[in-house]
Amino acid sequence: MAVEPREGPEGSVFRFRGRNWRQNGRVRVNFGVYCRPGDVCIDILYTALLKTDGRGRFVFRLRAGQKQASDDKHGIRSGGRPTFLQRVGRPGHRRTIGRSPRYRVILPG
């Protein structure tokens, strides 16, 4: 997994690039509501399903901050700390692999 940028100010869009996942398979992304450190937030889990291409790649974009008007048009979600999960293996020998890439949100002031 790669994240671009590795760090950015609150409101930045982070691009998560997955490689070497199961080809033409589904990847589930779990992420929460974006919450600034020290704030009280509700515990909601959002889930998105992605499909990898024929080379096992995907791209997921997530805004670390409040949703903007054009985010839906550009396929950008709003939230924090995504975890990417995929089921692999043959029936009877299945397991779930997961990745939680590291990135940093820089808060103002």
Backbone as a printed PyTorch tensor [residue, N CA C, xyz], in Angstrom:
tensor([[[  0.8440,  -1.1760,   0.0000],
         [  0.0000,   0.0000,   0.0000],
         [  0.8880,   1.2370,   0.0000]],

        [[  0.4690,   2.2080,  -0.7630],
         [  1.1600,   3.4910,  -0.7960],
         [  0.1420,   4.5920,  -0.5280]],

        [[  0.5700,   5.6360,   0.1680],
         [ -0.2870,   6.7760,   0.4740],
         [  0.3840,   8.0290,  -0.0520]],

        [[ -0.3790,   8.8400,  -0.7570],
         [  0.1260,  10.1280,  -1.2410],
         [ -0.8700,  11.2050,  -0.8560]],

        [[ -0.4850,  12.2700,  -0.2490],
         [  0.8130,  12.5140,   0.3690],
         [  0.9310,  11.7270,   1.6780]],

        [[  2.1270,  11.6080,   2.2170],
         [  2.3500,  10.9080,   3.4910],
         [  1.8340,  11.7310,   4.6660]],

        [[  1.8230,  13.0540,   4.5030],
         [  1.2490,  13.9450,   5.5020],
         [  0.7070,  15.1720,   4.7880]],

        [[ -0.3270,  15.7600,   5.3830],
         [ -0.9340,  16.9370,   4.7830],
         [ -1.8290,  17.6280,   5.7850]],

        [[ -2.2000,  18.8780,   5.5160],
         [ -3.0590,  19.6210,   6.4370],
         [ -4.4760,  19.0590,   6.4630]],

        [[ -5.1690,  19.3710,   7.5320],
         [ -6.5650,  18.9520,   7.6650],
         [ -7.3420,  19.4210,   6.4390]],

        [[ -8.1530,  18.5540,   5.8770],
         [ -8.9010,  18.8550,   4.6680],
         [ -8.2550,  18.3020,   3.4120]],

        [[ -7.0420,  17.7630,   3.5270],
         [ -6.3370,  17.1870,   2.3780],
         [ -7.0040,  15.9020,   1.9270]],

        [[ -6.8320,  15.6030,   0.6410],
         [ -7.2940,  14.3430,   0.0890],
         [ -6.0860,  13.4140,  -0.0070]],

        [[ -6.1920,  12.2760,   0.6380],
         [ -5.1330,  11.2720,   0.6160],
         [ -5.5160,  10.1920,  -0.3860]],

        [[ -4.5570,   9.7930,  -1.2210],
         [ -4.7750,   8.7670,  -2.2360],
         [ -4.0730,   7.4870,  -1.7930]],

        [[ -4.8490,   6.4410,  -1.6510],
         [ -4.3310,   5.1310,  -1.2490],
         [ -4.2710,   4.2580,  -2.4960]],

        [[ -3.0770,   3.7760,  -2.8120],
         [ -2.8920,   2.9220,  -3.9920],
         [ -2.5640,   1.5060,  -3.5240]],

        [[ -3.4140,   0.5880,  -3.8980],
         [ -3.1820,  -0.8140,  -3.5740],
         [ -2.5600,  -1.5380,  -4.7530]],

        [[ -1.5890,  -2.3940,  -4.4760],
         [ -0.9640,  -3.2240,  -5.5040],
         [ -0.8000,  -4.6320,  -4.9460]],

        [[ -0.6940,  -5.5760,  -5.8450],
         [ -0.4620,  -6.9800,  -5.4870],
         [ -1.5840,  -7.5700,  -4.6380]],

        [[ -2.8110,  -7.1310,  -4.8660],
         [ -3.9680,  -7.7470,  -4.2480],
         [ -4.4880,  -8.7970,  -5.2360]],

        [[ -5.4510,  -9.5700,  -4.8130],
         [ -6.0300, -10.5920,  -5.6820],
         [ -6.6560,  -9.9130,  -6.9050]],

        [[ -6.3350, -10.4010,  -8.0800],
         [ -6.8060,  -9.8020,  -9.3220],
         [ -8.3090,  -9.9300,  -9.4880]],

        [[ -8.9250,  -8.8780, -10.0100],
         [-10.3740,  -8.8330, -10.2620],
         [-11.1800,  -9.2660,  -9.0360]],

        [[-10.6940,  -8.9060,  -7.8750],
         [-11.3710,  -9.2640,  -6.6310],
         [-11.9100,  -8.0400,  -5.9190]],

        [[-12.6240,  -8.2990,  -4.8460],
         [-13.1710,  -7.2150,  -4.0440],
         [-12.2790,  -6.9060,  -2.8650]],

        [[-12.1740,  -5.6250,  -2.5620],
         [-11.4710,  -5.1630,  -1.3700],
         [-12.4690,  -4.3350,  -0.5780]],

        [[-12.6280,  -4.6510,   0.6960],
         [-13.5260,  -3.8740,   1.5580],
         [-12.6970,  -2.8410,   2.3020]],

        [[-13.2010,  -1.6220,   2.3380],
         [-12.5360,  -0.5370,   3.0540],
         [-13.4360,  -0.1380,   4.2090]],

        [[-12.9100,  -0.2130,   5.4270],
         [-13.6190,   0.2650,   6.6130],
         [-12.9340,   1.5370,   7.0840]],

        [[-13.7200,   2.5720,   7.3260],
         [-13.1600,   3.8210,   7.8360],
         [-14.2090,   4.5120,   8.6940]],

        [[-13.7380,   5.3690,   9.5760],
         [-14.6390,   6.0350,  10.5050],
         [-14.9000,   7.4790,  10.1160]],

        [[-15.6720,   8.1300,  10.9420],
         [-15.9350,   9.5570,  10.7870],
         [-14.6350,  10.2960,  11.0780]],

        [[-14.3640,  11.3680,  10.3240],
         [-13.1640,  12.1460,  10.6260],
         [-13.3940,  12.8850,  11.9350]],

        [[-12.4440,  12.7740,  12.8390],
         [-12.5560,  13.3910,  14.1560],
         [-11.2130,  13.9880,  14.5530]],

        [[-11.2130,  15.2600,  14.8840],
         [ -9.9790,  15.9130,  15.3240],
         [ -9.5720,  15.3580,  16.6940]],

        [[ -8.2750,  15.2660,  16.9660],
         [ -7.8380,  14.7950,  18.2790],
         [ -8.4010,  15.6680,  19.4000]],

        [[ -8.9160,  15.0370,  20.4270],
         [ -9.4770,  15.7640,  21.5620],
         [-10.9530,  16.0560,  21.4450]],

        [[-11.5390,  15.9140,  20.2440],
         [-12.9780,  16.1370,  20.0620],
         [-13.7390,  14.8650,  20.3840]],

        [[-14.9700,  15.0370,  20.8220],
         [-15.8480,  13.9060,  21.0650],
         [-16.5750,  13.6090,  19.7540]],

        [[-16.4760,  12.3760,  19.2960],
         [-17.0930,  11.9880,  18.0230],
         [-17.9680,  10.7560,  18.2140]],

        [[-18.9100,  10.6270,  17.3110],
         [-19.7580,   9.4420,  17.3330],
         [-19.0000,   8.2910,  16.6740]],

        [[-19.2860,   7.0860,  17.1110],
         [-18.6430,   5.9010,  16.5520],
         [-19.5010,   5.3500,  15.4250]],

        [[-19.1370,   5.6900,  14.2140],
         [-19.8120,   5.1750,  13.0260],
         [-18.7530,   4.5560,  12.1390]],

        [[-19.0560,   3.3970,  11.6070],
         [-18.1450,   2.7320,  10.6900],
         [-18.7470,   2.7850,   9.2930]],

        [[-17.9980,   3.3270,   8.3660],
         [-18.3970,   3.3390,   6.9660],
         [-17.6750,   2.2070,   6.2600]],

        [[-18.3270,   1.6270,   5.2710],
         [-17.7430,   0.5540,   4.4790],
         [-17.9170,   0.8750,   3.0050]],

        [[-16.8650,   0.6680,   2.2410],
         [-16.9250,   0.8150,   0.7880],
         [-16.3410,  -0.4480,   0.1770]],

        [[-16.8590,  -0.8320,  -0.9750],
         [-16.3320,  -1.9820,  -1.6930],
         [-15.6220,  -1.4860,  -2.9490]],

        [[-14.4090,  -1.9500,  -3.1450],
         [-13.6200,  -1.6140,  -4.3120],
         [-13.3930,  -2.8810,  -5.1190]],

        [[-13.1420,  -2.7240,  -6.3990],
         [-12.7920,  -3.8760,  -7.2340],
         [-11.3930,  -3.6460,  -7.7830]],

        [[-10.5560,  -4.6510,  -7.6270],
         [ -9.1990,  -4.5510,  -8.1710],
         [ -9.2440,  -4.7920,  -9.6790]],

        [[ -8.2460,  -4.2850, -10.3570],
         [ -8.1760,  -4.4950, -11.8050],
         [ -7.4960,  -5.8320, -12.0990]],

        [[ -7.2190,  -6.0780, -13.3570],
         [ -6.6030,  -7.3340, -13.7780],
         [ -5.1800,  -7.5180, -13.2880]],

        [[ -4.5940,  -6.4610, -12.7310],
         [ -3.2340,  -6.5440, -12.1790],
         [ -3.2390,  -6.4730, -10.6530]],

        [[ -4.4290,  -6.4980, -10.0410],
         [ -4.5220,  -6.4760,  -8.5850],
         [ -4.3290,  -5.0980,  -7.9770]],

        [[ -4.6920,  -4.0500,  -8.7130],
         [ -4.5070,  -2.6770,  -8.2400],
         [ -5.8370,  -1.9760,  -8.0260]],

        [[ -5.8130,  -0.9730,  -7.1640],
         [ -6.9710,  -0.1050,  -6.9520],
         [ -6.4850,   1.2380,  -6.4160]],

        [[ -7.3670,   2.2330,  -6.4690],
         [ -7.0930,   3.5540,  -5.8960],
         [ -8.3150,   3.9570,  -5.0840]],

        [[ -8.0750,   4.4760,  -3.8810],
         [ -9.1390,   4.9580,  -2.9960],
         [ -8.7310,   6.3270,  -2.4830]],

        [[ -9.6450,   7.3030,  -2.5760],
         [ -9.3400,   8.6610,  -2.1200],
         [-10.2100,   9.0120,  -0.9180]],

        [[ -9.5630,   9.5920,   0.0930],
         [-10.2240,   9.9150,   1.3550],
         [ -9.7970,  11.3030,   1.8230]],

        [[-10.7910,  12.1500,   2.1120],
         [-10.5230,  13.4910,   2.6240],
         [-10.4690,  13.4370,   4.1480]],

        [[ -9.4070,  13.9790,   4.7180],
         [ -9.2440,  14.0440,   6.1730],
         [ -9.8290,  15.3730,   6.6360]],

        [[-11.1360,  15.4190,   6.7080],
         [-11.8200,  16.6470,   7.1010],
         [-13.2560,  16.6250,   6.6280]],

        [[-13.8930,  17.7780,   6.6610],
         [-15.2910,  17.8900,   6.2730],
         [-15.4620,  17.6680,   4.7690]],

        [[-16.5700,  17.0430,   4.4190],
         [-16.8810,  16.7690,   3.0220],
         [-17.0550,  18.0750,   2.2490]],

        [[-16.5430,  18.1130,   1.0230],
         [-16.6710,  19.2710,   0.1420],
         [-17.7610,  18.9970,  -0.8880]],

        [[-18.2720,  20.0540,  -1.4970],
         [-19.3870,  19.9440,  -2.4400],
         [-19.0830,  19.0330,  -3.6320]],

        [[-17.8800,  19.0590,  -4.1530],
         [-17.5570,  18.2830,  -5.3590],
         [-16.9900,  16.8960,  -5.0670]],

        [[-16.9470,  16.4810,  -3.8250],
         [-16.3420,  15.1840,  -3.4840],
         [-17.0590,  14.0040,  -4.1360]],

        [[-18.3780,  13.9950,  -4.1360],
         [-19.1170,  12.8840,  -4.7400],
         [-18.8070,  12.7710,  -6.2310]],

        [[-18.7310,  13.9010,  -6.8900],
         [-18.4600,  13.9380,  -8.3290],
         [-17.0940,  13.3360,  -8.6520]],

        [[-16.1330,  13.5080,  -7.7500],
         [-14.7760,  13.0300,  -7.9750],
         [-14.4630,  11.7180,  -7.2540]],

        [[-15.4500,  11.0840,  -6.6340],
         [-15.2420,   9.8000,  -5.9660],
         [-14.3990,   9.8900,  -4.7100]],

        [[-14.5280,  11.0000,  -3.9810],
         [-13.7510,  11.1990,  -2.7550],
         [-14.6710,  10.9720,  -1.5570]],

        [[-14.2300,  10.1600,  -0.6240],
         [-14.9600,   9.9280,   0.6220],
         [-14.3830,  10.8330,   1.6970]],

        [[-15.1120,  11.0300,   2.7670],
         [-14.6360,  11.8270,   3.8870],
         [-14.6170,  10.9400,   5.1250]],

        [[-13.4910,  10.9190,   5.8340],
         [-13.3880,  10.0890,   7.0200],
         [-11.9550,   9.9760,   7.4830]],

        [[-11.7140,   8.9630,   8.2840],
         [-10.3720,   8.7950,   8.8240],
         [-10.0020,   7.3420,   9.0350]],

        [[ -8.7110,   7.0670,   9.0510],
         [ -8.0770,   5.7830,   9.3580],
         [ -8.6970,   4.5770,   8.6480]],

        [[ -8.4890,   4.4640,   7.3430],
         [ -9.0590,   3.3160,   6.6250],
         [ -8.2750,   2.0250,   6.8560]],

        [[ -8.9950,   0.9210,   6.7840],
         [ -8.4150,  -0.4150,   6.8100],
         [ -8.9290,  -1.1440,   5.5810]],

        [[ -8.0240,  -1.7300,   4.8120],
         [ -8.3630,  -2.4310,   3.5850],
         [ -8.3060,  -3.9260,   3.8490]],

        [[ -9.3690,  -4.6570,   3.4760],
         [ -9.4820,  -6.0860,   3.7730],
         [ -9.8690,  -6.8520,   2.5160]],

        [[ -9.2980,  -8.0540,   2.3660],
         [ -9.6670,  -8.9270,   1.2500],
         [ -9.5930, -10.3780,   1.6910]],

        [[-10.5960, -11.1630,   1.2740],
         [-10.6100, -12.6060,   1.5340],
         [ -9.8010, -13.2940,   0.4500]],

        [[ -8.9350, -14.1900,   0.8370],
         [ -8.1000, -14.9200,  -0.1150],
         [ -8.0910, -16.4000,   0.2310]],

        [[ -7.6760, -17.2080,  -0.7180],
         [ -7.5510, -18.6480,  -0.4870],
         [ -8.7010, -19.4410,  -1.0800]],

        [[ -8.5420, -20.7450,  -1.0280],
         [ -9.5730, -21.6610,  -1.5430],
         [-10.5990, -21.9360,  -0.4540]],

        [[-11.7950, -22.3740,  -0.8450],
         [-12.7890, -22.7410,   0.1630],
         [-12.2140, -23.7500,   1.1470]],

        [[-12.4620, -23.5170,   2.4010],
         [-11.9280, -24.3640,   3.4570],
         [-10.5880, -23.8860,   3.9790]],

        [[ -9.9350, -23.0230,   3.2260],
         [ -8.6320, -22.4890,   3.6120],
         [ -8.6000, -20.9670,   3.4600]],

        [[ -9.7440, -20.3510,   3.5850],
         [ -9.8290, -18.9010,   3.3870],
         [ -9.3190, -18.1480,   4.6080]],

        [[ -8.7690, -16.9770,   4.3360],
         [ -8.3400, -16.0790,   5.4030],
         [ -8.5230, -14.6520,   4.9090]],

        [[ -8.5040, -13.7150,   5.8070],
         [ -8.6410, -12.3080,   5.4600],
         [ -7.3030, -11.6180,   5.6720]],

        [[ -6.8670, -10.8960,   4.6540],
         [ -5.6640, -10.0850,   4.8100],
         [ -6.0980,  -8.6340,   4.9270]],

        [[ -5.3610,  -7.8650,   5.6880],
         [ -5.7240,  -6.4700,   5.8960],
         [ -4.5050,  -5.5770,   5.9570]],

        [[ -4.7090,  -4.3350,   5.5670],
         [ -3.6620,  -3.3170,   5.6230],
         [ -4.2680,  -2.0240,   6.1410]],

        [[ -3.5320,  -1.3590,   7.0280],
         [ -3.9080,  -0.0390,   7.5430],
         [ -2.7290,   0.8960,   7.3280]],

        [[ -2.7020,   1.5750,   6.1870],
         [ -1.5530,   2.4200,   5.8870],
         [ -1.4190,   3.5990,   6.8510]],

        [[ -0.1830,   4.0400,   7.0410],
         [  0.0860,   5.1690,   7.9400],
         [  0.2040,   6.4540,   7.1560]],

        [[ -0.4310,   7.4890,   7.6810],
         [ -0.3150,   8.8410,   7.1350],
         [ -0.5820,   9.8040,   8.2840]],

        [[ -0.2740,  11.0850,   8.0840],
         [ -0.4150,  12.0330,   9.1800],
         [ -1.1690,  13.2690,   8.7080]],

        [[ -2.1530,  13.6670,   9.5200],
         [ -2.9090,  14.8950,   9.2680],
         [ -2.3370,  15.9810,  10.1590]],

        [[ -1.9370,  17.0930,   9.5500],
         [ -1.3650,  18.2100,  10.3010],
         [ -2.4850,  19.1870,  10.6380]],

        [[ -2.6880,  19.4140,  11.9250],
         [ -3.7620,  20.2980,  12.3790],
         [ -3.2910,  21.7540,  12.3960]],

        [[ -4.1880,  22.6940,  12.0930],
         [ -3.7890,  24.1000,  12.1130],
         [ -3.4710,  24.5910,  13.5190]],

        [[ -2.5220,  25.5210,  13.5660],
         [ -2.1800,  26.2740,  14.7530],
         [ -1.6350,  25.6290,  15.9110]]])
